[in-house]
Amino acid sequence: MIRLQAYDLILKKRNGYELSTAEIEHLITSYTLGLITDYQMAAFCMAVYFQGMNARETADLAVAMANSGTKYDLSGVGGTVIDKHSTGGVGDTTTLVVAPLVASCGVPVAKMSGRGLGHTGGTIDKLESIPGFRCNLEQEEFIKQVNAINISIISQSETVAPADKRLYALRDVTATVDSIPLIASSIMSKKIAAGADGIVLDVKTGRGAFMQRRDQAVELAKAMVAIGKELKKPTIALITDMEQPLGYTIGNALEIREAVQTLAGEGAWDLTELCLQIGAEMLVLAGRSQTHEEAYQVLQEKLKSKAGLLKLRELIRSQVGNPDVVDDPSLLPQAHYLTEVRSERSGYIKSIDALMIGRLVMQLGAGRRTKDSAIDLSVGIELKQKAGAYVQQNQVLAVIHSNRPISAESGALLGCFQFSQSPPRFRPLVWEKITPEDV
């Protein structure tokens, strides 16, 4: 047998040839074991950046990275388990609303989530702002809880897809982050390792998104759905808008409060609608509903009855958190300073810069510059107006929650609001849906 050499595989991909399943498996296994150097893998990433990968190669890469560590076996969960993943945004509180809402319909939600990095928030950080909430469960506990109450949300173990972690760190310093096959396989490797039967992807586009251009978001969505299709794992993607923050709050404890309000039927229109759209796709994929329209109506009824709110309380109690935060948000971490930002003119809000607001929230201490950075769970920004609203001069646009007196941030936040004398053009919340038939 001829032994595969990293040099030969790098050369093959550099010259635009297709790698076999065995070659990709060998590359990732050898890299995980330290038999291939970082500089060789960096060369491979650059070759992929310029030459790309087809759907089969990208799926093989995702599977190889998933196989590099712990894989969750959810066969012990009764029913069809559907996972939901967002590519990250500003004020993206959807998991905290969708997961309890879908679970209240009898569909098991066994979800592994991550922490925030950069200007995008992380579900685990938000949950950890609930006093006592335990995000680290063993696989047996995880499955037992899902079977008992239909829901559990845990932090991603360090042993899940370790090859992806090493590869991502390498891509970050070699200008190969924005390669569609590498992004798609990175995301899907963790979804494969998490063990769900089907996946609904929320791929953001706009100023606050990783993929700011819509065509880039569609390309990424199609690549990930194609991986699901190759693996015969039902996968669909929604291309959703992230030009302005989703909902009214950005910040960990603030977003827990908003999730509670949304499940009580008092949430922002855009956050509520997106949760209903994503949740409906999850119900259809799980076989709970036959059509999107039927699923949407089921979820609307659950929202009206506050069944999702009861399920959130059950989730918090089961993971040792204080369920009283549902009734008393003052039990969540509170910032010491509240600073109002007022409009300097009258007019329509033309746009709100999600990226800049995400960065401001980071500066307040709510986000991480590196994965090991400490964060302040209490701080953030609370919007009082959204794009399209007409405001009067001196009307409050937003409130900054901080633990230090602020001044420059107020001016910077005001600069995130752009005004016009006529109503702005409407931007769809969901731009399009990508299904296996589209790839």
C-alpha positions in Angstrom: 0.0 0.0 0.0 1.3 3.5 -0.9 1.3 5.7 2.1 -0.5 9.0 1.6 1.7 12.1 2.0 0.5 15.6 3.0 2.6 17.1 0.2 0.9 15.1 -2.5 -2.6 16.0 -1.2 -1.7 19.7 -1.0 -0.3 19.5 -4.5 -3.4 17.7 -5.8 -5.8 20.3 -4.4 -3.5 23.2 -5.5 -3.7 21.9 -9.0 -7.5 21.8 -8.9 -8.1 18.0 -8.6 -10.7 16.3 -6.5 -9.6 14.6 -3.3 -11.1 11.2 -2.4 -12.9 10.4 0.9 -9.9 8.4 2.1 -7.5 11.3 1.3 -9.6 13.8 3.2 -10.0 11.4 6.2 -6.2 10.8 6.2 -5.4 14.5 6.1 -7.7 15.4 9.0 -6.8 12.4 11.1 -3.1 13.0 10.6 -3.5 16.7 11.5 -5.5 15.9 14.7 -2.7 13.5 15.7 0.0 16.0 15.1 1.5 14.1 12.1 0.9 17.0 9.8 2.3 20.4 10.6 0.4 23.7 10.8 2.3 25.1 7.9 1.3 22.2 5.7 -2.4 22.5 6.8 -2.2 26.2 6.1 -1.0 25.5 2.6 -3.9 23.1 2.2 -6.4 25.7 3.4 -5.0 28.2 0.9 -5.3 25.6 -1.9 -9.0 25.1 -1.0 -9.5 28.9 -0.8 -8.4 29.2 -4.5 -9.6 25.9 -5.9 -12.7 25.2 -3.8 -14.3 21.8 -3.1 -17.3 20.1 -4.5 -20.3 19.0 -2.4 -18.9 15.5 -1.8 -15.5 16.8 -0.7 -17.0 19.4 1.6 -19.3 16.8 3.2 -16.3 14.5 3.6 -14.3 17.3 5.3 -17.2 18.0 7.7 -17.6 14.3 8.6 -13.8 13.9 9.1 -13.7 16.8 11.5 -16.8 15.5 13.3 -15.1 12.1 13.6 -12.0 13.7 15.2 -13.7 13.9 18.6 -16.8 13.1 20.6 -20.0 12.4 18.7 -23.3 12.5 20.5 -25.6 9.5 20.0 -29.2 10.7 20.3 -30.8 7.4 19.3 -31.9 7.2 22.9 -34.1 10.2 22.5 -37.7 9.4 21.6 -38.9 11.2 18.5 -37.1 13.1 15.7 -34.5 15.5 17.0 -34.1 18.8 15.1 -31.2 21.1 15.6 -31.2 24.8 14.8 -28.1 26.9 14.0 -27.6 30.6 13.4 -24.5 32.0 11.6 -24.4 34.7 14.3 -25.9 38.2 14.6 -26.6 41.1 16.9 -29.5 40.7 19.3 -30.0 37.2 17.9 -32.2 35.8 20.8 -33.9 33.2 18.6 -32.7 30.0 20.2 -34.0 31.1 23.6 -37.5 31.6 22.1 -37.6 28.9 19.4 -36.3 26.0 21.4 -38.9 26.2 24.3 -41.6 27.0 21.8 -40.9 24.0 19.6 -40.4 21.7 22.6 -43.8 22.7 23.9 -45.2 21.2 20.7 -43.8 17.8 21.6 -40.7 17.9 19.4 -37.5 17.0 21.2 -34.9 19.8 21.1 -31.4 18.5 22.1 -29.2 21.5 21.4 -25.5 22.2 21.8 -24.8 25.9 21.6 -21.7 28.1 21.7 -20.3 31.2 23.3 -20.1 34.6 21.7 -17.0 35.8 19.9 -16.5 39.3 18.5 -19.6 41.4 17.9 -22.0 38.3 17.8 -23.5 37.0 20.9 -23.6 33.4 22.2 -26.6 31.4 23.6 -24.5 29.9 26.4 -23.3 33.3 27.7 -27.0 34.4 27.7 -28.1 31.3 29.6 -25.3 31.7 32.2 -26.7 35.1 33.1 -29.5 33.1 34.8 -28.3 32.5 38.4 -27.2 28.9 38.9 -27.9 27.8 35.3 -25.8 24.7 34.5 -24.7 24.4 30.8 -22.3 21.5 31.2 -24.2 18.2 31.2 -22.8 14.8 30.5 -24.3 13.1 27.4 -26.4 10.7 29.6 -27.9 13.6 31.6 -28.5 15.5 28.4 -30.5 12.7 26.8 -32.4 11.9 30.0 -33.5 15.5 30.3 -34.7 15.7 26.7 -36.7 12.5 27.2 -38.2 14.0 30.4 -39.1 17.5 29.3 -38.4 17.6 25.5 -35.6 20.2 25.8 -32.0 20.7 26.9 -29.5 23.3 25.8 -25.8 22.7 26.7 -22.5 24.1 25.9 -20.4 22.5 23.2 -17.8 20.2 24.7 -14.1 20.9 24.0 -14.0 17.3 22.7 -16.5 18.0 19.9 -14.8 18.4 16.5 -11.3 19.3 17.9 -9.9 19.2 14.3 -12.3 22.0 13.4 -11.1 24.1 16.4 -7.4 23.7 15.3 -8.3 24.4 11.7 -10.3 27.5 12.5 -7.5 29.0 14.6 -5.2 28.4 11.6 -7.5 29.9 9.1 -7.9 32.9 11.3 -4.2 33.8 11.0 -3.7 32.8 7.3 -6.5 34.8 5.6 -8.5 31.7 4.7 -11.5 32.3 7.0 -13.8 33.4 4.2 -13.7 30.2 2.1 -17.2 28.8 1.6 -16.2 25.1 1.7 -14.1 25.7 4.9 -16.9 27.7 6.6 -19.6 25.2 5.6 -17.7 22.2 6.7 -16.7 23.9 10.0 -20.3 24.7 10.9 -21.7 21.3 9.8 -19.0 19.3 11.5 -20.3 20.5 14.8 -23.9 19.8 13.8 -23.0 16.3 12.7 -21.2 15.6 16.0 -24.3 16.9 17.9 -26.3 14.0 16.5 -29.6 15.6 15.5 -31.8 13.9 12.9 -32.4 17.2 10.9 -31.0 20.7 10.8 -32.6 24.2 10.2 -30.0 26.8 9.4 -30.5 30.5 10.0 -28.0 32.2 7.6 -27.8 35.9 8.3 -27.1 38.6 5.7 -26.6 42.4 6.2 -24.3 44.7 8.2 -24.4 42.7 11.4 -23.8 39.4 9.7 -20.7 37.4 8.9 -21.9 37.2 5.3 -22.8 40.8 4.7 -23.8 40.3 1.0 -26.9 38.3 0.2 -25.2 36.4 -2.6 -22.5 35.2 -0.2 -25.1 34.1 2.4 -27.0 32.1 -0.3 -23.7 30.5 -1.4 -22.9 29.5 2.1 -26.5 28.2 2.8 -26.4 26.1 -0.4 -23.0 24.6 0.6 -24.3 23.6 4.0 -27.6 22.2 2.7 -25.6 20.3 0.1 -23.6 18.7 2.9 -26.9 17.6 4.6 -28.1 16.2 1.3 -24.8 14.2 0.8 -25.2 12.8 4.3 -29.0 12.1 3.9 -29.6 14.4 6.9 -32.6 16.6 6.2 -31.4 20.2 6.1 -32.9 23.5 5.1 -31.7 27.1 5.4 -33.4 30.4 5.7 -31.6 33.6 4.5 -32.5 36.2 7.1 -31.9 39.9 7.5 -29.3 41.3 9.9 -29.1 44.9 8.7 -30.3 46.1 12.1 -30.2 44.3 15.4 -32.9 41.7 15.9 -35.4 42.6 18.6 -34.9 45.4 21.0 -31.9 44.3 23.2 -28.3 43.4 22.7 -26.5 41.9 25.7 -26.7 38.7 27.7 -29.0 39.3 30.6 -31.0 41.8 28.6 -31.7 39.2 25.9 -32.9 36.7 28.5 -35.4 39.3 29.6 -36.5 39.8 26.0 -36.8 36.1 25.4 -39.2 35.9 28.4 -41.2 38.9 27.1 -41.4 37.3 23.6 -42.6 34.0 24.9 -45.2 35.9 26.9 -46.5 37.4 23.6 -45.0 40.8 24.2 -41.8 40.7 22.1 -40.6 42.8 19.2 -42.3 42.0 15.9 -39.2 41.0 14.0 -37.9 38.6 16.7 -41.3 37.0 17.2 -41.8 36.6 13.5 -38.4 35.1 12.8 -38.9 32.6 15.7 -42.2 31.5 14.3 -40.7 31.1 10.8 -37.7 29.0 12.1 -39.9 27.1 14.5 -42.3 26.2 11.7 -39.5 24.7 9.6 -38.4 22.7 12.6 -41.9 21.3 13.1 -42.2 20.3 9.5 -38.7 18.7 9.4 -39.7 16.7 12.6 -42.9 15.5 11.0 -45.0 17.3 13.6 -46.8 19.3 10.9 -47.4 18.7 7.2 -47.0 22.2 5.9 -45.2 25.4 7.0 -48.6 27.2 7.3 -50.0 24.5 9.6 -46.8 24.6 11.7 -46.9 28.4 11.9 -50.5 28.3 13.3 -49.6 25.7 15.8 -46.7 27.9 17.1 -48.9 30.9 17.2 -51.4 29.1 19.5 -48.5 28.0 21.7 -47.4 31.6 21.9 -50.9 32.7 22.9 -51.2 30.0 25.6 -47.7 30.8 26.9 -46.8 27.1 26.6 -43.3 28.1 25.4 -42.9 30.3 28.5 -43.8 27.4 30.8 -41.3 25.2 28.9 -38.6 27.8 29.4 -39.3 27.8 33.1 -39.0 24.0 33.1 -35.7 24.1 31.2 -34.2 26.6 33.7 -35.4 24.6 36.7 -34.1 21.3 35.2 -30.6 22.8 34.6 -30.4 24.1 38.2 -31.1 27.8 37.2 -33.5 30.0 39.2 -36.8 29.8 37.4 -38.1 32.9 39.2 -36.2 35.1 36.7 -39.2 34.4 34.4 -41.4 36.4 36.7 -38.8 38.8 38.2 -36.2 40.0 35.7 -34.5 42.0 38.5 -33.0 38.6 39.5 -30.8 38.8 36.4 -27.5 40.7 36.5 -28.2 44.4 36.5 -25.9 47.2 35.2 -25.3 50.2 37.5 -25.7 53.0 34.9 -28.5 53.6 32.5 -27.8 56.3 29.9 -30.4 57.5 27.5 -29.5 58.4 23.9 -31.9 60.9 22.4 -32.5 61.9 18.8 -31.1 65.3 17.6 -33.7 65.6 14.9 -37.1 64.6 13.8 -37.6 62.1 11.0 -37.9 58.5 10.0 -35.1 56.1 11.1 -33.7 55.0 7.8 -31.3 52.4 9.2 -29.6 51.2 12.4 -26.1 49.9 12.0 -26.1 46.4 13.5 -22.3 45.9 13.2 -21.4 49.1 15.0 -23.9 48.4 17.8 -22.5 45.0 18.2 -19.0 46.5 18.5 -20.2 49.1 21.0 -21.8 46.3 23.2 -18.4 44.5 23.0 -16.7 47.7 24.3 -19.1 47.8 27.2 -17.8 44.4 28.2 -20.6 42.1 26.9 -18.5 40.5 24.1 -15.2 38.7 23.7 -12.2 39.8 21.7 -10.7 36.3 22.2 -12.3 33.0 23.3 -10.8 33.3 26.8 -11.9 36.9 27.5 -14.1 37.5 30.5 -17.4 39.2 29.9 -19.9 41.3 31.8 -23.3 39.6 31.7 -25.3 42.7 32.8 -24.3 45.3 30.2 -25.7 46.0 26.8 -27.9 48.3 24.7 -31.7 48.5 24.7 -33.2 50.0 21.6 -36.4 52.0 22.0 -37.0 52.5 18.3 -36.4 50.4 15.2 -35.8 51.2 11.5 -38.9 52.7 9.9 -40.2 54.4 13.0 -40.9 58.2 12.9 -39.3 60.0 15.9 -39.4 63.5 17.2 -36.3 65.5 18.2 -35.1 64.7 21.7 -37.1 61.3 21.7 -35.2 58.4 23.3 -33.7 56.1 20.7 -31.8 53.7 23.0 -30.6 53.1 26.6 -27.1 52.1 27.3 -26.7 49.7 30.3 -23.2 50.0 31.6 -21.1 49.5 34.8 -19.1 52.7 34.3 -20.1 56.3 33.4 -20.0 56.6 29.6 -19.8 59.5 27.2 -18.1 58.6 23.9 -20.3 55.6 23.6 -23.4 57.8 23.6 -22.2 59.8 20.6 -21.1 56.6 18.8 -24.5 55.0 19.4 -26.3 58.0 18.1 -24.1 57.7 14.9 -25.6 54.2 14.4 -29.0 55.8 13.5 -29.4 57.2 10.0 -32.5 59.4 9.3 -34.5 60.4 6.3 -37.6 62.6 5.7 -39.5 59.8 4.0 -40.2 56.2 5.1 -37.3 53.8 4.2 -37.7 50.9 1.8 -39.0 47.8 3.5 -36.5 45.0 4.0 -37.8 41.4 4.2 -37.1 39.6 7.4 -36.7 36.3 5.6 -35.2 36.8 2.1 -35.4 33.2 0.9 -35.4 29.5 1.8 -32.8 27.0 0.5 -33.9 23.4 0.3 -32.1 20.2 -0.9 -33.9 20.6 -4.2 -32.1 24.0 -4.7 -28.6 22.3 -4.6 
